[in-house]
């Protein structure tokens, strides 16, 4: 996959980040004043505020790089060969058996070391 070059527009990015900061500050201040409203109105307010902040964030060069990264990660996930249900069940059983066996071995070792420690510190 060829990498897309993103040329940052510093002025636009700074303006977007300033607007994001102001919107978040507005949300924090406004949440103090809308305490008396119903939860549904507060939810709609926060949903709209989140959408505005996300839109502004994705307009910046860092946001576009993030979207390109997410698209690449999604394409790579489509290439993964996932195990079947039978393989998953067998591997899980093996791991559970090994954990049980190791816990018994460690319990025996701990008991033995405790016995030796008590014998030395009589």
PyMOL commands that set and color helices and strands:
alter all, ss='L'
color gray80, all
select helices_A, chain A and resi 10-33+39-59+61-79+85-120
alter helices_A, ss='H'
color red, helices_A
deselect
rebuild
show_as cartoon
